[in-house]
Every structure is written in C-alpha cells, then in structure tokens.
C-alpha cells in the first residue's frame, strides 16, 4: 500500500571501509580518524547507510547524524 508520507531529510556522515584495508585494522584506523567518510542526506540512518554503500560500493562501518535539530 502506498502512503503519502513526507519524511524530512537529515544530514548523516557515513564512515567507509576501504576494500584494500585488512579487517583487523578497521577499528584502529577508525579510532585514529583515518577512514574515509561521506556526507549525505537521508530520511533515516538505515537509509543513509544503504545510500552510502550504494553510492560508493564500500562497506559502511557506521553512520552518524550531523548538524543541529531534533
């Protein structure tokens, strides 16, 4: 069933895992701020994660909401 729901887009930052990075090094690189990130707008963190993966083709370590608001 189609709903006419309008959802506000929010800003998110997705932290990505490069394909050539050994999985054992991911958390160390994350702690040092060495992993690539992208910013995008989405209706939810889940949708931001899916969009980040779809856009980059990379695995997503985490998604954080950025900016002010509710």
N, C-alpha and C positions, 0 to 999 in steps of 0.2 A: 504494500500500500504506500502510495506517495504522500508525503506530508509537506506542507508548505512552510516548514520551519526555517527561520533565518537564524544563523548562528554567527556571532561576532568572531572575526578572525583575530588571533592574538599572535604576538611575536615569540618565537622559540629559537633556541640555539641547539643544534644537534652536534654532538661530538662523534666524529667518524673514526673508524678503524681502517687504516691503510691495508691493502691486500698483502703487501710485502712485509708487514710487521708481524713478527713472531708473537703468537698468542700469549706467551709467558711474559712478554714485555709490555703488554697493553696497559696494565694498571700503573706501572712505573712511569710510562710516558704520560698517562693521564694526570698523575699526581704532579708531574713537572710542567704540565701545560703544553706538551709537545704534540698533541694530537690535533689534526685539522678540525675545524668547525665550519658550519654554515649557519646562516640565519634565514629563517623563513617564517611565513605567516600561515596559520592553520587554525581550525576550529577546536582542536584538542591536541594534547601531547601525543596521543596514539596516531593521529593523522599526520602530525609533524614528523614523527619517526618514519612512517610509511613513505611520506613525500621525500624525506632526506635520502632514504635508501633508493627509492625510485629514481631520483634526480642524479645521484652520484654513483650508484651501483655498489656502494660500500656498506659494510655492516655499521650499525649505529650503536655506540656504547651507551649513550644516554641523551636525553632531551631535557632541556631546562627552559622554563618560561623566563623571558626577559622583559624589561620595561615595567612601567607602573600599572596602575589599575587594580581591579578587584582581585 
